[in-house]
Amino acid sequence: MHDRAGQLAQSGDLIDVDELIAAYYDIQPDVEDPRQKVTFGTSGHRGSALDGAFNEAHIVATTAAIVEYRRSQGIDGPLFLGRDTHALSAPAWSTALEVLAAAGVEVRIDARDGYTPTPALSLAILTANGAGTGPARTSGPGRADGIVVTPSHNPPRDGGFKYNPPHGGPADSDATGWIAKRANEILAEGIATVPRVSVERALAAPSTARVDYLADYVGQLDQVLNMDAIRSAGVRIGADPLGGAAVDYWGAIGEHYGLDLTVVNPEVDPRWPFMTLDWDGKIRMDCSSPYAMASLRETMSQDAPFDIATGNDADADRHGIVTPDGGLMNPNHFLAVAISYLYEHRSTWPKDAAIGKTLVSSSLIDRVAAGLDRRLVEVPVGFKYFVPGLLDGSVAFGGEESAGASFLRTNGTVWTTDKDGIILALLASEITAVTGRSPSEAHRELVERYGESAYARIDAPATREEKAKLAALSPEDVKATELAGDPITAKLVRAPGNDAPIGGLKVTTDEAWFAARPSGTEDVYKIYAESFRGKDHLAAVQEEAAAVVGEALKG
């Protein structure tokens, strides 16, 4: 833990924006260095221009690869292009537009020249493909897709580039693998062969048109949430966009629906000087972190000016919920509350629509699902695994422990197939308005019914070779028949919900579990663990989990 975690950033913590942008254009990546190649993790390619990992050459090559991928898949409709508030997002957005316009791709950019949250871009893709008025078209001519330029909650020095195909959600590994492979080939060949036009010509090109992402998104929120109830109950809302892409959206939501809503901090600065440092001393817009959310937590603890306070990360695909009586909610706790409330208050949802969760999310969700008599679909880490179910309505809610989720419209049709931190934040206000209880109170009621758990995640450094070994673990690597004193009920390397590889191992008992997996974006491995027998039992589970991982890394 950094000694200034939770404290306001100082001048020495801030990036030099001019230096970072200069590095974007000046540094040429070394194609022989694996760390400087295009690599898609769970949410696109990420890296810093200062490290030669997110530079103009990467974006030229990746965009050119996406152009080729679209053609190979027969995708010939408009491509929606958006960006967040990171310093590298604007230059990367411009580079991508230059390549797309030269290729004759119909590009749709923001009519307000503003920032575009990931869920707004997902909604735009799905709407263009027919969602909202009928089933979304994911095949055939005229299909739309999109690119959002964002590294999500990553530090200010980072950039990110994510492709969303016609289904509106994160691209699957087949697509990202193809795009990354082709992008690295283009890097090796040299980007001089990629056609480009100036950004001025690209903006003026007949293939470039403008859409009002904000109005389209805000105007449809009452199709997924009970905005009337929030307004009628007079719920006082404090929304902190944490300097991210939702900054203009929150004010527009309050005005459009007549809500008692205050944008706590409307400032946008790519250095993020108003942020408090995360656990490791870095500036990170992680709305699920008590350290990154320290300022909003302090505001709520002093005089509770709001009934609900919320935060979003830089592209607004994550949510953080702060209540006067409970502080910042653990993401797992709020997911369980959201599921319990939604499946009891959305009578028009399909009766057989399942609940989706990642296998490292809390087992409290399993118990809530059983209490609701709903099918549970447990998938590997990655929101892309929820896309098919959200698209056809067979899964009404999909959520992951890192504070990302989305759910269906009230009529049971798809809303977004990417994470939507804005609707989850507003859902906290709907719960308060309709039930008269805060989400924290609702969680305490779930604990009384289903039991209280202790949950933790541990991150540790790991080389690429060690991560590969961890990803290759098998059930046979666990020789034990018990975990912290309880009989082992399952040793999983494939997710029970869709039989997809989990890229690691999960071991369960009736009262506890652990999962070990390598990170898709950082050189670390993660051990998740949970126990319904208390913190001491959790510590024992973690100790035995670490032993299993340690043996695997030795092999």
Disulfide bonds with the S-S distance in Angstrom:
none
